[in-house]
Amino acid sequence: MSTLSAAAFAGQAVAVRRRAPSRARAVRATRCAASDETLGASPPPSLSRRGLGFAGASLTWGGLAATPPPATAVQGMVAGRVPGLATADANGVRKYTRPEAKGGGHGVGWSEITPYTFDVYDGWEEIPVSIADPGGSEIDVRFNSETDGGLKVVLAPVLRFADVAEGTNPTIEELIPFNRFMAGFGPELTQNPVDDEMIVESSIDTREGLTYYNFELKDHTLVAATVWRKRVFIMCARAPARQWRTSADKLRATAKSFKVLTSQA
């Protein structure tokens, strides 16, 4: 084994003898010097992204670090997730309010989405929404808890199933009879058919001037829904059987807290 390779494995320093440069090496050195002069010139304005990437890398390798530009706030509609959770109160409840800056049109030509709110608990986290998920294009937000279950909020376009006149703002009662709601929306929310035998409990109440339909299913699914400005706002919360025993009351409270903030429209 050569002295250089043996020292590399042994972790020792090695002194390498310099050889006199040959004529070929001298020619190559001259060419490299010329190239260095060319690289030292200012790059053309049309430098590509890849070129800029390598240029940044060479600065780093050379021990230089370019100072990044100051961060600036982005206003207006922003795609993706935008935090909307408040800090927990004394009971561990955290209120989620849909951020005004959150993107998502959920329908061609629609106006901005009216904020809605609901309560979750410590340990609940917002998770990404994928259009590959069942109903993904209409899911506005999803949350999950390792101990309590999960939920999603669906914003379904009214025009998908009803012909609504321009300038009108129909209520949920005017669009969908209470006893037919789960037959129509249940399969999309649960990925299973939903008939009357699946419904354990159902009720109607009013929140901020809007009527809400509420359902509890045998598979531990909770649904709360209303209609506002040509959208069906639906919360669907669910827990596996092993979690339902301890989280049922929490999930019922979360579904009950779901409401569209019509006062902010």
C-alpha positions as CSV (number, residue, x, y, z in Angstrom):
1,M,0.0,0.0,0.0
2,S,1.4,3.5,-0.9
3,T,2.3,6.0,1.8
4,L,-0.6,8.3,0.8
5,S,-3.4,5.6,1.0
6,A,-2.0,4.0,4.1
7,A,-2.0,7.4,5.9
8,A,-5.5,8.1,4.8
9,F,-6.8,5.1,6.6
10,A,-4.6,5.7,9.6
11,G,-5.6,9.3,9.9
12,Q,-2.0,10.6,9.7
13,A,-0.6,13.6,7.9
14,V,1.5,12.9,4.9
15,A,4.1,15.0,3.2
16,V,4.0,14.6,-0.6
17,R,7.0,15.4,-2.7
18,R,6.5,18.0,-5.5
19,R,7.5,16.8,-8.9
20,A,9.0,19.2,-11.4
21,P,6.3,20.4,-13.8
22,S,6.5,18.8,-17.2
23,R,6.0,20.7,-20.5
24,A,2.4,19.3,-20.7
25,R,1.6,20.5,-17.2
26,A,3.0,23.9,-18.0
27,V,0.7,24.2,-21.0
28,R,-2.3,23.1,-18.9
29,A,-1.4,25.7,-16.2
30,T,-1.4,28.4,-18.8
31,R,-4.8,27.4,-20.0
32,C,-6.2,27.3,-16.5
33,A,-4.9,30.8,-15.8
34,A,-6.7,32.1,-18.9
35,S,-9.9,30.4,-17.8
36,D,-9.5,31.9,-14.3
37,E,-9.3,35.4,-15.9
38,T,-12.4,34.7,-17.9
39,L,-14.3,33.4,-14.8
40,G,-13.3,36.5,-12.9
41,A,-15.2,38.7,-15.3
42,S,-18.8,39.8,-14.5
43,P,-21.4,37.2,-15.5
44,P,-23.8,38.1,-18.3
45,P,-27.2,39.3,-17.4
46,S,-28.8,36.2,-18.7
47,L,-27.2,33.9,-16.2
48,S,-29.4,30.8,-15.7
49,R,-30.8,29.6,-12.4
50,R,-28.4,26.6,-12.6
51,G,-25.5,29.0,-13.1
52,L,-26.6,31.1,-10.2
53,G,-26.8,28.0,-8.0
54,F,-23.2,27.1,-8.9
55,A,-22.0,30.6,-8.4
56,G,-23.5,30.7,-4.9
57,A,-21.8,27.3,-4.2
58,S,-18.4,28.6,-5.3
59,L,-18.8,31.6,-2.9
60,T,-19.5,29.3,-0.1
61,W,-16.6,27.0,-0.9
62,G,-14.3,30.0,-1.0
63,G,-15.3,30.9,2.5
64,L,-17.5,33.8,1.5
65,A,-21.2,34.0,2.3
66,A,-23.5,36.5,0.5
67,T,-25.8,38.3,2.9
68,P,-29.4,37.3,2.2
69,P,-32.0,40.0,1.5
70,P,-34.3,41.0,4.3
71,A,-37.5,38.9,4.6
72,T,-40.6,40.7,3.6
73,A,-44.2,39.9,4.5
74,V,-46.5,38.4,1.9
75,Q,-50.0,39.8,1.9
76,G,-53.2,38.8,0.2
77,M,-54.3,35.2,-0.7
78,V,-51.6,32.8,0.2
79,A,-51.6,29.2,-1.0
80,G,-51.1,26.3,1.5
81,R,-51.4,26.2,5.2
82,V,-51.5,29.4,7.3
83,P,-51.6,29.0,11.1
84,G,-54.9,29.9,12.6
85,L,-54.7,28.2,16.0
86,A,-54.9,30.4,19.2
87,T,-53.0,29.4,22.3
88,A,-54.7,27.0,24.7
89,D,-56.9,28.3,27.4
90,A,-56.9,27.0,31.0
91,N,-58.9,23.9,29.9
92,G,-56.5,23.1,27.1
93,V,-58.9,24.3,24.4
94,R,-57.5,25.9,21.3
95,K,-59.7,27.9,18.9
96,Y,-59.1,27.7,15.2
97,T,-60.2,30.5,13.0
98,R,-59.7,30.3,9.3
99,P,-57.0,32.9,8.4
100,E,-58.0,35.7,6.1
101,A,-54.7,35.2,4.2
102,K,-55.4,31.6,3.5
103,G,-55.9,30.7,-0.2
104,G,-58.4,28.4,-1.8
105,G,-61.1,29.4,-4.1
106,H,-63.0,26.1,-4.1
107,G,-64.9,27.0,-7.2
108,V,-64.4,29.1,-10.3
109,G,-65.5,32.7,-9.9
110,W,-66.3,32.4,-6.2
111,S,-65.7,35.3,-3.8
112,E,-63.4,35.1,-0.8
113,I,-64.3,32.5,1.8
114,T,-66.0,33.7,4.9
115,P,-64.0,32.7,8.0
116,Y,-65.2,29.9,10.2
117,T,-64.1,28.7,13.6
118,F,-64.1,25.6,15.8
119,D,-62.4,24.4,19.0
120,V,-59.7,21.7,19.2
121,Y,-57.4,20.6,22.1
122,D,-53.7,20.5,22.9
123,G,-52.1,17.9,20.8
124,W,-54.2,18.5,17.7
125,E,-52.2,19.5,14.7
126,E,-53.1,20.8,11.2
127,I,-52.0,18.3,8.5
128,P,-51.6,18.8,4.8
129,V,-54.5,18.4,2.4
130,S,-53.9,16.5,-0.8
131,I,-56.1,16.7,-3.9
132,A,-55.4,13.0,-4.2
133,D,-57.5,12.4,-1.0
134,P,-61.2,11.5,-1.5
135,G,-62.9,14.9,-1.8
136,G,-59.5,16.6,-1.6
137,S,-60.3,19.4,-3.9
138,E,-63.1,20.5,-1.5
139,I,-61.3,19.9,1.8
140,D,-60.3,23.2,3.2
141,V,-58.5,22.1,6.3
142,R,-57.6,18.9,8.2
143,F,-56.6,18.3,11.8
144,N,-55.4,15.1,13.6
145,S,-54.7,14.0,17.1
146,E,-52.9,10.8,18.1
147,T,-55.2,10.4,21.1
148,D,-58.6,12.0,20.0
149,G,-59.1,11.3,16.3
150,G,-59.3,13.7,13.4
151,L,-61.4,16.1,11.5
152,K,-61.8,17.9,8.2
153,V,-63.8,20.9,7.0
154,V,-65.3,20.6,3.5
155,L,-66.5,23.5,1.4
156,A,-68.8,22.1,-1.2
157,P,-70.1,24.3,-4.0
158,V,-73.9,24.6,-3.9
159,L,-74.0,24.9,-7.7
160,R,-72.8,21.3,-7.9
161,F,-76.2,20.0,-6.9
162,A,-78.6,23.0,-7.1
163,D,-79.4,25.8,-9.6
164,V,-79.2,29.0,-7.5
165,A,-80.2,32.3,-8.9
166,E,-77.5,35.0,-9.1
167,G,-77.5,37.3,-6.1
168,T,-79.4,34.9,-3.8
169,N,-78.1,33.5,-0.5
170,P,-80.2,30.4,0.2
171,T,-80.2,28.6,3.6
172,I,-79.5,24.9,4.2
173,E,-83.2,24.2,4.7
174,E,-84.1,25.8,1.3
175,L,-81.5,23.6,-0.5
176,I,-81.3,20.3,1.3
177,P,-84.0,18.6,3.4
178,F,-82.7,17.5,6.8
179,N,-83.7,13.9,6.3
180,R,-81.9,13.6,3.0
181,F,-78.6,15.4,3.9
182,M,-76.6,12.4,4.9
183,A,-77.9,10.3,2.1
184,G,-76.4,12.9,-0.3
185,F,-73.2,13.9,1.5
186,G,-72.5,10.9,3.7
187,P,-70.8,8.8,1.1
188,E,-68.4,11.6,0.2
189,L,-67.6,12.3,3.9
190,T,-67.2,8.8,5.1
191,Q,-66.4,6.9,1.8
192,N,-69.3,4.6,2.7
193,P,-73.0,4.6,2.0
194,V,-75.0,6.2,4.9
195,D,-78.6,5.2,5.5
196,D,-81.0,5.9,8.4
197,E,-79.8,2.9,10.4
198,M,-76.3,4.3,10.5
199,I,-77.5,7.5,12.2
200,V,-77.4,7.3,15.9
201,E,-78.5,10.9,16.7
202,S,-79.5,13.9,14.7
203,S,-80.5,17.5,15.5
204,I,-80.9,21.0,14.2
205,D,-79.7,24.2,15.8
206,T,-78.9,27.8,15.1
207,R,-75.4,29.5,15.3
208,E,-74.8,33.1,14.4
209,G,-78.1,33.2,12.6
210,L,-77.5,30.1,10.4
211,T,-79.2,26.8,10.7
212,Y,-76.9,23.7,11.3
213,Y,-77.7,20.1,10.6
214,N,-75.9,17.7,13.1
215,F,-75.5,14.0,12.9
216,E,-73.7,11.2,14.9
217,L,-73.1,7.9,13.1
218,K,-72.5,4.4,14.4
219,D,-68.9,4.4,13.1
220,H,-68.2,7.4,15.5
221,T,-68.4,10.0,12.8
222,L,-69.8,13.5,13.7
223,V,-71.1,15.9,11.1
224,A,-72.1,19.5,11.4
225,A,-73.2,21.4,8.3
226,T,-74.7,24.7,7.1
227,V,-75.0,26.8,3.9
228,W,-73.6,30.3,3.4
229,R,-73.1,32.2,0.2
230,K,-73.4,29.3,-2.2
231,R,-71.1,27.0,-0.2
232,V,-72.0,24.1,2.1
233,F,-69.7,24.3,5.1
234,I,-69.3,20.8,6.6
235,M,-67.2,19.6,9.5
236,C,-66.7,15.9,9.7
237,A,-64.9,14.5,12.8
238,R,-64.2,10.9,13.6
239,A,-62.3,8.7,16.0
240,P,-61.5,4.9,15.9
241,A,-63.3,2.8,18.5
242,R,-60.4,2.7,20.9
243,Q,-60.1,6.5,20.9
244,W,-63.9,7.1,20.9
245,R,-64.3,5.8,24.4
246,T,-62.2,8.7,25.8
247,S,-62.6,11.4,23.2
248,A,-66.3,11.2,22.3
249,D,-67.2,14.2,24.5
250,K,-64.3,16.3,23.1
251,L,-65.3,15.6,19.5
252,R,-69.0,16.4,20.2
253,A,-67.9,19.7,21.7
254,T,-65.7,20.4,18.7
255,A,-68.5,19.7,16.2
256,K,-70.8,21.9,18.3
257,S,-68.3,24.7,18.2
258,F,-68.1,24.8,14.4
259,K,-69.7,27.9,13.0
260,V,-69.3,30.3,10.1
261,L,-68.5,33.8,11.2
262,T,-71.2,35.6,9.2
263,S,-70.5,38.8,11.1
264,Q,-67.1,39.0,9.3
265,A,-68.5,38.5,5.8
